[in-house]
């Protein structure tokens, strides 16, 4: 059984007076009731998380966790494993999509080496080395992580997040082979057949997806006993996913807003909510990706994503693209006039 005493305490968002006050504040703005649609729901959620009728987002932190996967040797990706460390360098150089978007929106970009098969020089701006091993083990042969490694990855995520400023975190990831980990975690924790959870990842064709699906089915069978959330996480990896689980748990315990990116980061949330269901109240889901399985995973979590643009890049790119919607929701609450403020007549009784 999972020892939940090892995880931080996460407050329940049960603030009925604040919830009612936020609803009144939104309804009194100079607009028809409900006219701002999902932005009104988002504004209320942000107010509840940040415990304010006029929430303000401070010092947003993008945390991009990177790691390699032993299973990648079986050809589950259209790209070689070296792309993982090369993309980490691209993040740090400012050339990746998430780098551009973070820069555009004033989001601090933090890149974490959770287990990349490459040695980075520590102390570089924006890089945190929390390497557990140079890639996970081959899950076809043994669990991707030992129980101790899995626990350490969670602890690393918690420790890292606790050091970062601000009241909001955006989740990102990089790891050739990590859609395989996410697919298997989804299958094991939701009960979906692996065929419904497996997509093209970095661009596999139909034949490649079929081969990938059968390989993942065999890995699931090999680890048939890994049913508990932590056991499944250890069996299927990877280090970056487990670190993100720790980030999510710590962020919720600190009552930070959590902006979830795509398929892999949603898989991390899937594990986190299996350990502590209350984390979902703190999560804003940026988008529904083009990766097969993501829509079903979101549905399982009862999540309504903000965007649906056919994206499947990962990195945290969609979280950064959705970020202005969160800022707008806060500004609506804090700056938009009420009918009384503006001297505008309200709706007829």
Secondary structure, DSSP 8 states (H G I E B T S, - for coil): ---GGGS--------HHHHHHHHHHHHTBSS-TTTTTHHHHHHHHHHHHHT-TT----S-EEEEEEE--GGGGGS-SSS-THHHHHHHHHHHHT-SHHHHHHHHHT-EEEEEEEE-SS---TT-TTEEE--SSSS---TTTS-SS-HHHHHHHHHHHHHHHHHS-SSEEEEEEE-TTHHHHHHHHHHHHH---GGGT---TTT--HHHHHHHHHHHHHHHHHTTT--SHHHHHHHH--HHHHHHHHHHHHHHHTT-EEEE-SHHHHHHHHHHHHH-GGGGGGEEE-B--SSTTHHHHHHHHT---SB-S-----TTHHHHHHHHHHHHHHHHHHHS-BHHHHT------
